[in-house]
Amino acid sequence: QVQLVESGGGLVQAGGSLRLSCAASGIIFSINAMVWYRQAPGKQRELVAAITSGGTTNYADSVKGRFTISRDNAKNTVYLQMNSLKPEDTAVYYCNVGRRDVSGRYYPAVGSWGQGTQVTVSS
C-alpha cells in the first residue's frame, strides 16, 4: 500500500514563499526518484520538479531559479521550497514516485494520486 500525503500549501501574495512537504509510505523511499506535479483548473497536470535517489534535480523552465526540490530519506519526505511565487503558480500540487522512460523523461509511477495541496498566489 503506497501512501503519499502532501501538505504545506496555502494562500500567499505574489513574491512570497511556501514550503511543501510530501510524506511517503509503502515504498523503499531512498531508492526511488520523487517528483512534484501541479495542476491548475482546466489544465493538464504538469511536472514541476524531480529529484533522483542520488540527489540530482530537474525543474520545469517556468520554475527554475525559484523552486528547490529536496529530500530527507530518514523522514521519507520530499520537499518543494517555492520562492518568488507568481499568480501563475496557483495550482494543486501533487507528489509521486518518479520513473524515467528511455529518453530520461519522468512519469508518475503511482497511478492513484493523493489529494494534493492547494497553492494560491494572489496578485
N, C-alpha and C positions, 0 to 999 in steps of 0.2 A: 504494500500500500504506500503510494507516494503522496506526500502532502507538501504543498507549497503555500506558505502564508505570507502575504505581502502586508506591509504596514508603513506608516510614516508620511502618507500623503496628507494634503490639506489645502487650504486657501492661502495664497501668498501674493504679494504685489510684484509687479514686474521688477526685475533686478534682485529679487530676494533669493533665498536658498531653502532647499529641503534635502533631507537625507532619508531615502527609502531603504527598508530592510526586507529581506526575504528569508524566512526560516524554512529549511528543508528537512524532511524526514522520509524514511523509506528508501533512501538511496545511499550508496557509498559516496558521500559528498566530495571527498578530497580528490577523487579520480575523475570527476566529471567537470566539464566546462559548464558554466552558468551564463544565462543571458537575461537581459531585460527587454521587453517589448512594451509598446504603448499603442493605445487605440483611442482615437478621437471619435466623437459621434459622426456616423455616416462615412467613416473612413476605414480602410483596411488596417489590420494590425501591422505594425512595423517594428523591425529590430532597431533597438536604440544602442545597446552596448553588449559586449561579450567578454568573458574572461575565461581563459583556459585553466586546466588543472595546474599548469606551471606558472600562471600569473600573467600571461600575455593578454593584452587588452585590444579591443577593437571598438570603434564608435561610428555611428552614423555621422555623415558630414554635418548635419544640422546641429549636432550637439558637441562636436569636437571643440576642445578648449574650455567647455563649460561643465561637462559632466565627467565624473570619475567613477568607474566601477571597481570594486574591491571585494575581497572575500576573507572570511575568518573561518578556516577549516575546523578549528576547535569548537566553534559555535554552530557549525553547519549553516552559516549565514552568508548571504551575498548582499552587498550594499550598492546603492547608487547615490552618490553625492551630486546634487544638482545645484549649480550656482548660476548667477546671472540669468535667472529664469525669464522667459518671454511668454506672452499670451499664447503663442503657437505651440508651446509645450503642454498646454492643457490637454489632458487625456487620462484614461485609466491605465495605470502601469502594472504590468504583469511580469513575473519571473518564470523561468523554466530551466530545464536541463538542456544544454546546448549540444547538438550534434552537427557535424560538418559533412557536406556532400563531397564528391570527388574534386570539385572546384574550390573547396575550402569555405563555402558559404554556409552559414549557420541556419539550422531549422530547429524548431522545438521538439524535443523527444517525448515529452509527456502530453498526451492528447487531451486530457481533461485539465482545462485551465482553472486556476483559482479565481477568487472574487476580484483580485486586483486591489489597487489602492488609488483613489481619485486624487489627481493633482490639478488644481485650478489656479491659473495665474491671471490676475486682473491687471488691466492697463493703468 
